[in-house]
Amino acid sequence: MVEAQTAPTPLAPLLLRNIFLPLFIYSDKALINLSHKFKVFHIIRYTLITAFLFFLKVIPSFIPSSIRPGQNQNQNNNHNSDSDFDSDSGTYPWVPYLKGPGNCNDAADGSLVDETCIARALTQLLAIINEIPVSSRKYEIVRSYAEKLMNENLDEGYEPLRKVNAKVLSRAFSRALEQLELATKAGVAAAKYDNDANSGGDVKKTDGGVYFGLNRVIKTVGHYGDFAWTQFTKPKTRLRGSAEKLSAELLWLAQKMVACGSADEAVRQWASASKLACVALSTQQRLQGSLVKLSAFLFKEAVSMGGKDDDVEEVREVKMKLLMTWLPFLCRATIGVEEPVLNMNEKAELENVLGKLIESLKHEEEQEKVLSLWLHHYAHCPSSDWPNLHHYFDRWCTASRNLLILEGR
């Protein structure tokens, strides 16, 4: 038996993280002061930063896939050979998300839905929707194809076809959610860079001379450096379209998941998106409005979670996690002024939904954690007085007081 060869250690990421990035940071320190005195150094600094960010973006394409972590070392990467285009080879390297013909008959067993042609067709349609811009005239065409296929699967009333919709939509939702997190982080970092470019950087003068701190431009470069580093340590995820487009597609995917009976999976994934909930507080208002709509939709679906076959404890944990993750965002996010994201009735309805979710926790300590979190963000946000859960806070205080009295008697 031939032993598998050990994959060579990728040298480029190590050089980037340990040599080039620190060198660039310390070079930029000196240029900050000089750029305030001489305009030519300001131009040089701007050019270097632009070139460096472009370098971080394109460098993964120059690293052979054979030395990237996570790749199969025994896979043949030469997709230009004649055998790759042989119809008998069982692979389609030129078409993403298609692995091979497999079994083109719909499986009678739900465990085999991944091997069906109809599942691969729907996967490809959703992947194309994720990739092409909304401005493309083909976007609506492909989206209508996907909706037609999903509706026809449901109209058949056949359980394996419903599972096809559920599994493919779940994967598409997960992929779009990951891309939205990356796109939101990139947008926040770019906004910080623009602010620092307009302000000219942070320079502090004292009696002892001029001291340079690491300004926000350096933090931005560090963010992109960490982002580039992750390209070599985990499977590559491509950013497709703007964050606002991705949030709108997530709402559409969530609606389709509800239609095929897999709303619980969308709620679970949204409850786990804690990093996105944190970075979303610093993003643009339009994107915040889109995320408020998506959160409101999934909060409403979370109320009905907990069927006969569901684990009651697991469902309660998901609801708790959903509240702890997204309630601070609802308190601090913009909901629009000239064009409100939610009208008065929708805001009141969502407050009622939040109250029901809190009361469904049933444990006094868990309700205390959620209501304490709400009170903190509600009180410290001067620009918003929504959601107002004081009625449920008073109810919890009354129940806790009565419980203490009963225990003392």
C-alpha positions in Angstrom: 0.0 0.0 0.0 1.4 3.4 -1.0 1.4 5.9 1.9 -0.2 9.3 1.2 2.3 12.1 0.8 2.3 14.8 3.3 1.0 18.1 2.0 3.7 20.8 1.7 3.3 23.7 4.2 2.0 26.8 2.4 4.7 29.4 2.6 2.8 32.4 1.2 0.3 32.8 4.1 3.1 32.6 6.7 5.1 35.3 4.9 2.0 37.5 4.5 1.0 37.3 8.2 4.5 37.3 9.9 6.6 39.6 7.6 4.7 41.6 5.0 1.8 42.7 7.2 3.9 44.0 10.1 6.3 45.6 7.6 3.4 47.4 6.0 1.9 48.5 9.4 5.2 50.1 10.5 5.8 51.7 7.2 2.4 53.3 7.3 3.2 54.8 10.7 5.9 56.9 9.2 3.8 57.9 6.2 1.0 59.2 8.4 3.1 62.0 9.7 4.8 62.8 6.4 1.5 62.8 4.6 0.4 65.7 6.8 3.4 67.8 5.7 3.9 66.8 2.1 1.0 66.0 -0.3 3.2 63.6 -2.3 3.5 61.3 0.7 -0.3 61.3 1.1 -0.6 60.1 -2.5 2.1 57.4 -1.9 0.4 56.2 1.2 -3.0 56.0 -0.5 -1.4 54.1 -3.4 0.3 51.6 -1.1 -2.8 50.9 0.9 -4.9 50.4 -2.3 -2.2 48.1 -3.8 -1.9 46.1 -0.6 -5.7 45.5 -0.3 -5.8 44.5 -3.9 -2.9 42.1 -3.3 -4.8 40.5 -0.4 -7.8 40.0 -2.6 -6.1 38.3 -5.5 -3.3 36.3 -3.8 -5.5 33.2 -3.2 -5.8 32.7 -7.0 -2.0 32.4 -7.3 -1.7 29.6 -4.7 -2.0 26.1 -6.2 -5.0 24.3 -4.9 -2.8 21.3 -4.2 -1.1 23.1 -1.3 -4.2 24.7 0.2 -5.4 23.3 3.5 -8.7 21.4 3.3 -8.1 20.2 -0.2 -7.9 16.6 -1.2 -4.2 15.9 -2.0 -5.0 13.0 -4.2 -7.4 14.9 -6.4 -6.3 15.5 -9.9 -6.5 19.3 -10.4 -5.8 19.4 -14.1 -9.3 20.2 -15.4 -8.0 20.9 -18.9 -7.4 17.2 -19.7 -9.6 15.4 -22.1 -10.7 12.9 -19.5 -12.4 15.6 -17.5 -14.8 16.3 -20.3 -15.5 12.7 -21.0 -19.2 11.9 -20.4 -18.2 8.6 -18.9 -16.0 10.1 -16.3 -19.0 10.9 -14.0 -17.8 14.4 -13.1 -18.7 17.9 -14.3 -15.7 20.1 -13.3 -16.9 22.9 -15.5 -20.3 23.1 -13.7 -20.2 24.0 -10.0 -22.3 22.1 -7.5 -22.7 19.1 -9.8 -20.8 16.0 -8.8 -22.1 13.4 -11.2 -25.1 11.7 -12.8 -25.9 9.6 -9.7 -29.4 8.2 -9.5 -31.7 10.3 -11.7 -34.8 8.7 -10.2 -36.4 10.4 -7.2 -35.6 8.3 -4.2 -38.4 6.7 -2.3 -36.3 7.1 0.8 -35.7 10.6 2.3 -32.1 9.5 3.1 -31.3 9.4 -0.6 -32.6 12.8 -1.6 -29.0 14.1 -2.1 -28.5 11.7 -4.9 -31.4 12.8 -7.1 -31.2 14.9 -10.2 -34.0 17.1 -9.1 -32.0 18.0 -5.9 -28.9 18.9 -8.0 -31.0 21.0 -10.4 -32.5 23.0 -7.5 -29.1 23.3 -5.9 -27.7 24.8 -9.1 -30.6 27.2 -9.5 -30.2 28.6 -6.0 -26.4 28.8 -6.4 -26.8 30.9 -9.6 -29.3 33.2 -7.8 -26.7 33.7 -5.1 -24.0 34.5 -7.6 -25.5 36.8 -10.3 -26.3 40.4 -9.5 -29.9 41.6 -9.2 -29.3 44.0 -12.1 -28.8 41.1 -14.4 -31.8 40.4 -16.7 -31.3 36.7 -16.0 -31.7 37.1 -12.2 -35.5 37.1 -12.3 -35.6 34.3 -14.9 -33.5 31.9 -12.8 -35.4 32.8 -9.6 -38.7 32.1 -11.3 -37.3 28.7 -12.4 -36.4 27.9 -8.9 -39.8 29.0 -7.5 -41.6 26.9 -10.1 -39.5 23.8 -9.4 -40.0 24.1 -5.6 -43.8 24.7 -6.0 -44.1 21.7 -8.3 -42.2 19.6 -5.8 -44.7 20.6 -3.1 -47.7 20.2 -5.3 -46.9 16.5 -5.8 -47.6 15.9 -2.1 -44.7 13.4 -2.0 -42.6 13.5 1.2 -39.2 12.8 -0.5 -39.7 15.8 -2.8 -40.6 18.0 0.2 -37.4 16.9 1.8 -35.5 17.8 -1.3 -36.8 21.4 -1.0 -36.0 21.4 2.7 -32.4 20.1 2.5 -31.4 22.2 -0.5 -33.0 25.4 1.0 -31.2 24.8 4.3 -27.8 24.6 2.5 -28.6 27.7 0.5 -29.6 29.6 3.6 -26.4 28.6 5.4 -24.2 29.6 2.4 -26.0 33.0 2.1 -25.8 33.6 5.8 -22.0 33.0 5.8 -21.5 35.3 2.9 -23.7 38.0 4.5 -21.5 37.9 7.6 -18.3 38.3 5.5 -19.9 41.0 3.3 -21.1 43.0 6.3 -17.7 42.8 8.0 -16.0 44.0 4.8 -18.5 46.8 4.5 -17.9 48.0 8.0 -14.1 47.9 7.5 -14.4 49.8 4.3 -16.5 52.5 6.0 -13.9 52.9 8.8 -11.2 53.2 6.2 -13.2 56.0 4.3 -13.7 57.9 7.6 -10.0 57.7 8.4 -9.1 58.8 4.9 -11.3 61.8 5.2 -10.1 62.7 8.7 -6.5 62.3 7.7 -5.6 59.8 10.4 -5.1 60.1 14.2 -2.0 62.1 15.1 -1.3 63.1 18.8 1.2 65.9 19.6 2.8 66.3 23.0 5.7 68.3 24.5 8.0 65.4 23.9 7.3 65.2 20.2 5.0 63.4 17.8 3.6 60.0 18.7 1.8 57.9 16.2 -0.9 55.4 17.3 -2.2 52.6 15.2 -5.1 54.4 13.5 -8.2 52.9 12.1 -6.5 52.4 8.7 -4.2 49.9 10.3 -7.1 48.1 12.0 -8.7 47.9 8.6 -5.6 46.5 7.0 -5.3 44.0 9.9 -8.9 43.0 9.3 -8.2 42.2 5.7 -5.0 40.5 6.6 -7.0 38.1 9.0 -9.6 37.7 6.3 -6.9 36.7 3.8 -5.3 34.3 6.3 -8.7 32.5 6.7 -8.7 31.8 2.9 -5.9 29.3 3.5 -7.1 27.7 6.7 -10.7 26.9 5.8 -12.7 26.2 2.6 -12.9 29.3 0.4 -16.2 31.2 0.4 -16.7 33.7 -2.4 -18.6 37.0 -1.8 -21.4 37.3 -4.3 -23.2 40.6 -4.5 -23.8 43.2 -1.8 -24.8 42.5 1.8 -28.2 44.1 1.1 -28.8 41.7 -1.8 -27.9 38.7 0.4 -30.2 39.8 3.2 -33.1 40.1 0.8 -32.3 36.6 -0.5 -32.2 35.2 3.0 -35.7 36.5 3.6 -36.9 34.9 0.4 -35.1 31.6 1.3 -36.7 31.7 4.8 -40.1 32.2 3.3 -39.6 29.2 1.1 -38.4 27.1 4.0 -41.6 28.0 5.9 -43.6 26.9 2.8 -41.9 23.4 2.8 -42.2 23.0 6.6 -38.6 23.6 7.6 -39.0 27.0 9.3 -37.4 25.5 12.5 -34.1 25.1 10.6 -34.1 28.7 9.5 -34.7 29.9 13.0 -31.9 27.7 14.4 -29.4 29.1 11.9 -30.5 32.6 12.5 -30.2 32.1 16.3 -26.6 31.0 15.8 -25.6 34.1 13.8 -24.2 35.9 16.8 -21.2 37.4 14.9 -23.5 38.8 12.3 -25.8 40.3 14.9 -22.8 42.1 16.5 -21.2 43.5 13.4 -24.7 44.5 12.0 -24.9 47.3 14.6 -22.1 49.2 12.8 -23.4 48.7 9.3 -25.4 51.1 7.0 -29.0 51.9 7.9 -30.5 50.3 4.7 -28.9 46.9 5.6 -30.0 47.2 9.2 -33.6 47.7 8.0 -33.4 44.6 5.9 -32.1 42.6 8.8 -34.8 43.9 11.1 -37.4 42.6 8.5 -35.7 39.2 8.4 -35.4 39.0 12.2 -39.1 40.0 12.7 -40.2 37.3 10.2 -38.1 34.6 12.0 -39.1 35.7 15.5 -42.8 35.1 14.4 -41.9 31.7 13.1 -40.1 30.8 16.4 -43.3 31.2 18.4 -44.9 28.2 16.7 -41.8 26.0 17.2 -42.2 22.9 19.3 -44.3 20.1 17.7 -45.0 16.7 19.0 -41.9 15.2 17.6 -39.6 18.0 18.8 -37.4 17.9 21.8 -39.0 20.5 24.2 -35.7 21.3 25.9 -33.9 21.8 22.5 -36.6 24.1 21.2 -36.5 26.2 24.4 -32.7 26.5 24.0 -33.1 27.7 20.4 -35.7 30.3 21.5 -33.4 31.5 24.3 -30.4 31.8 21.9 -32.5 33.6 19.3 -33.6 36.2 21.9 -30.1 36.7 23.4 -28.6 37.0 19.9 -31.0 39.4 18.1 -32.8 41.3 20.9 -29.9 43.8 21.3 -29.9 44.4 17.6 -33.6 45.2 17.5 -33.1 47.7 20.4 -30.3 49.6 18.7 -30.9 49.1 14.9 -32.6 51.8 12.8 -36.2 51.0 11.8 -36.4 54.0 9.5 -37.9 57.5 9.9 -39.0 58.7 6.5 -39.8 55.2 5.3 -40.3 53.0 8.4 -39.3 49.4 8.1 -42.2 48.3 10.3 -45.5 50.2 10.7 -47.2 50.7 14.1 -49.2 47.5 13.9 -46.2 45.4 12.9 -44.1 46.9 15.7 -46.9 46.1 18.3 -47.3 42.6 16.9 -43.5 41.9 17.2 -43.5 43.2 20.7 -46.3 40.7 21.5 -44.3 37.9 19.7 -41.2 38.8 21.8 -43.3 38.6 25.0 -44.6 35.2 24.1 -41.1 33.9 23.4 -39.9 35.2 26.7 -42.8 33.7 28.6 -42.3 30.3 26.8 -38.9 30.0 28.5 -40.7 29.0 31.7 -37.6 29.3 33.8 -37.4 32.4 36.0 -33.6 32.6 35.6 -33.8 32.5 31.8 -36.5 35.1 31.6 -34.4 37.3 33.9 -31.4 37.0 31.5 -33.4 38.0 28.5 -35.3 40.9 30.2 -32.1 42.1 31.8 -30.4 42.2 28.4 -33.4 44.0 26.9 -33.5 46.6 29.7 -29.7 47.4 29.3 -29.9 48.0 25.6 -33.3 49.7 25.7 -32.1 52.2 28.4 -28.8 52.9 26.8 -30.1 53.6 23.2 -31.2 57.3 23.0 -32.4 57.1 19.4 -35.0 54.4 19.8 -37.7 53.4 22.3 -38.6 50.1 20.6 -39.2 47.3 21.4 -40.9 48.3 24.6 -41.3 45.2 26.7 -42.0 46.9 30.0 -45.4 45.1 30.3 -43.6 41.7 30.3 -40.9 43.0 32.6 -43.6 44.0 35.1 -45.3 40.7 34.8 -42.0 38.9 35.4 -41.3 41.0 38.5 -44.8 40.2 39.9 -44.3 36.5 39.3 -40.9 36.5 40.9 -42.2 38.4 43.9 -45.1 35.9 44.3 -42.8 33.0 44.0 -40.6 34.4 46.8 -43.6 34.9 49.1 -44.8 31.3 48.5 -41.3 29.9 49.2 -41.1 31.8 52.4 -44.4 30.5 53.8 
